Amino acid sequence: MTFRATLWLFFLLGMHQLSAQVAADCGNAIPICNNTPANGGTDDFGIDDFNGAVMSGCLEQTLTGAIESNSAWYRFRTGASGQLGFNIAMDFSEDWDFALYRSNDCNDLGEPVRCNFFDNGDENTFMGVGQDPTGDMANIQYEDWLEVVPGEDYYLLINNFSNVNSGFSIQFSGYIFVTNPFDALDCSIINNLLGPPVSSCEGTTVTLDATTSSAITYNWFEDTGSGYQSISGQNNATLSVTTSASYRVEVIVPSGNNIISDVQVAFSVVPTTDPVADIASCSDSALFDLAQKDSEALGSQSPSDFVISYYTNLADAQQGIDFLPKQYAANLGQQTIYVRTTSLTNPNCFDTSQQFDLTVVETPALDFPEEEFICQDAGSITIGDSTNNPNYSYTWDTGESTSTVNVSIGGTYTLTAVNNESGVSCSNSRTVTVVVSTPPIITNVIIEDLQKNNNVTVEIDKEGEFEYWLDNGNAQSSNVFNNVAPGAHTVTVNDPAGCGSATENIVVVGFPKFFTPNGDGLNDNWNIEGISSLQNPEVLIFDRFGKLLAQLKDRSTWNGMLNGRPLPSTDYWFKLTYIDVEGERTTAKYINNHFSLKR
């Protein structure tokens, strides 16, 4: 599991009427630590920190002729081990880049360990390392989390490429702030009697401590934008403040080498979360958009001042970890979603007082066949959803309000099932096509009488999937039978939809296509092979006018003579009859009963 905790360490430019902390050059990089506000509004790039280089990681020279165009440099040191990231907040209309260097020397930065230069065509409000705090999982302006150990030094370059500059702000994030909330970043890099700048929430008190051994007295000053003014009556080592300002202490010591120290203190507005209404969604919606609840939670508060995030439990919401993606794949049923409204200037100023129930209502699942067959003149068939969920309402496009209907006419029928629950209506429709089917009719049987390898092809009056049998053999989907033995056979075709079958009796025989009765001993006689298995076979030979010329019994042959006279070279026809299993004389069908006499 990836934990997402955020330490918001910034003030937006111009907020609290305090000057921004900006350093255009690496050598003057602003140190930041756990409670240091980091903000900026860049203007130019000072000196060229890359000494004329054309590339540094993903960054390349800009129109200025240097890699930097409007730069701000920061430095920090890790104080613990774990997952670390940061978010750079910006105006959605502006284009910012960043590069992060693991180094403690501006003259030896090396290549950046994280770098991003994508333009802001998607109008994102954050870029950085880790994950977008708004829950936008598709933000391409984010690099992978860092895994850090204590004592690592980093320099962070933030560069404004668009030259449109409303300022930016930095937040640090990652699981390191869950395990080490107070020393994830090392504050020893800031050398100041009063310590680093302080971020707090309105309604709280910040105590500044300038305790110095051998001090004679302390003089405190305050600057709210018009210069430092003495605070009357405040001469103790500590000063309790509740107002955003820059504070200065003058420590009077006996040696006369008095100590002067300044610190910036900012108080952020504590947000309130407006009530958020319960909502229901249908399960066929792959993702639920939590962002649609943002405006409810914010109420009249500005989305530029606060960010809304969502959680599955209150503990995560209060710690600001493991927030849900805005496009949330919720489970079926009801769950409570906890809302956190966080100040963009200080993550410690937040409200988790509101929650709402998200109910995912099941969309009916319709899984009956989309095609059914009904036999002609065979009554009716039942179609539809046989499960008949009592919580659903059913409607057919024919007007019926049951989950199934009986139909006897072909056509298309559409069933709509609706689940009304928790104020939402979830529906699904499915159409079934009913086809009226008639028994197949055998229109032709093609017998390829090759004598040794006889093939039989069965042709029927329609297309589709049918079953074919030869005699009592196994069913097959092909209408072609190979290597059929000579003799009488039965072919059957069956409709698997149950709408009947058709059967034909055939005879597979072989005979010469021509014979030459010229007395040379070759092909002098014509006869039919393969009729020995038939009962009382008889062959009748005719001329083209239908005149009976010869009558052959059993395996007898014909020599091309009629009443002792040779018949001329031409074509002749025959008919084969036999006694079938019912004792009736039957004429063999589908035989190509044509041959030639050649002299």
C-alpha positions, 0 to 999 in steps of 0.5 A: 500500500502506498501511503500519502501524507502531506506536509504543506510548507508554503505561503502563496505569494502576497499572502499575509502581507509578507515577502516571499522567500525567493533565491534566483541562484543556487548559491543562495538557495533558501533552506527549508525544513519541517515547518518552513514556509516555502513560496515564490514568485520568480523574476529572472534567473540571476547568474547561470547556475549551469555555466552555459550547459545546454541540457540538465536532465530533462531541462534544456536551454530556454529563450534566455540562452540558459537552462533557467529563465525565471528560477527559484532555488531551495535546499533541504536535508533529510532527517529520516528514512522513507518515502518522500515527495513534494507538490508544487502548487501553481496557477492552472494557466501557467507553465512551470518546470522543476529539477531535483539534485541530490548534492550538497554543492552547487558547483557539482550538482550532477544530473537531477534525480527527478525532473519534469518539463511537460507543459501544462496543457492539461491545466493542472494546479500541481506538479511534483514528485509522488502523487497529485494531492487532488487525487488526479492519478493521470497528472503527467507532471508527477515523477516517482516517489523518492526513497531517502535516508537521513543526511541526504542533501538536495537542491530543488530548482523551480523554473517559470517557463511561461513568463506568466507568474502568479507565484508558486508554493511547495508542500512536502509529502510522503510516508516519511511524515507519518513515521517522523512528523517532526524531523522528516526534514532536518532543521539544523541547516537553518542557523537562526536564534528564533529558528525557521519560519513558523506556520500555524492556524488562526486561533492558536498562539505561537511562542517565540523563544530567544532565551540566551544565557547572560542576557540582560533584557530582550526587545521585541519588534513586529513588521506587518508590512510597514517596517519593524515597530517596537512592541511595547512592554515585551522584554522577556525571553519569549513572545506569544504571538497570534498575528501573521507578521515578521518578528525580530528580537534584540538580545541585550548582552553585557559585552555589547555584542547584542544579538538580532534575530528575525523570524516569519510567522504566518497564521492560516485560516482554519477551513470549515466543511459544509454538510455533504449529502448522501449519494447513490450510484449504479454499479454499471458506472465503472468509477464514481467521481468524488470531485462532484462533492467538492463544491458541497464541502467547500460551500462559499470558500474558494477552491484556490484557498483549500483542497478537498480530499476523501478517505475511507476512515476518520483516522486517515482523514485526520492524518491526511494519509491514503486519500481516495482517487477522485475517480473512485471504484466503489464497492457494491453496497453502502460505505461512509466517505470521510471528507477533509478540507485542508488549507493550501497554506498549512496542512495543519489547518484542516476540518474533518467534521463531515462525512457522507454515505456513498451507496452503490446500487446493483444494476440488473444483470440480464444474461439470457440468450440473445437468440432463440428458435421456435419451430413453425406450427409448434406453439410458443417459447418462453424468453427472458430472465428466468431468475425473476429478482423480486426487487426489480421491475420488468418491462417488455417493449411489447407491454408485458411487465414480467421477467419472462414472456411466451412468444409464438411469432418471430421478431425482436423482443427487448426486456428492461429491468430496473432496480429502484433503490436509495433514490437512484434508478439503475436499469439494464436492457437486453434484446432477444431475437426469436427465429421461426425455424422449419424442418430442413429439406434435402434438395439434392445428394451429390454422389461422386462414384469413384468406386474405390473412394465414393463421396456423398454431399448432402444439400439442403434448402437453407443455411445454418448449423445442422447435424448430418448422419450417414446410416447409424453413424455419428453426427457430424457438422459437415454435409460431406461423407467420404469413403462411402461403401457401395450399396444402399444408404440412408442420409439424415439431416437434423435441426439442432434447434429441435425443429425436425429432420429429413431423411433420404435413401440413396444408392452408391454405385459405380459404372463406366461413363462410356464403353466401346463394343468393338470386339477388341476385348477392352470395354466391350460391355457396360455394367454397374458395379456395387449393386450386389448388396441390393435386393433384386436389382434391375437396370433399365437402359433407354435411348434419348427418346425414352425407348426401353432398349435393355433390361439387366438383372443382378450383375448382367451386362449390356453389349450395345445390341438391340435384337441382334443389331448394334446400336449407334454411337450416342448417349444412353440413360438407365434407371436402377431399381431394387427391393427396399427394406419395406419390400417395395421396389424402389428407384434409386435417386440422385444417380448420374444415370448417363453414359456413352456408347463409342464405336 
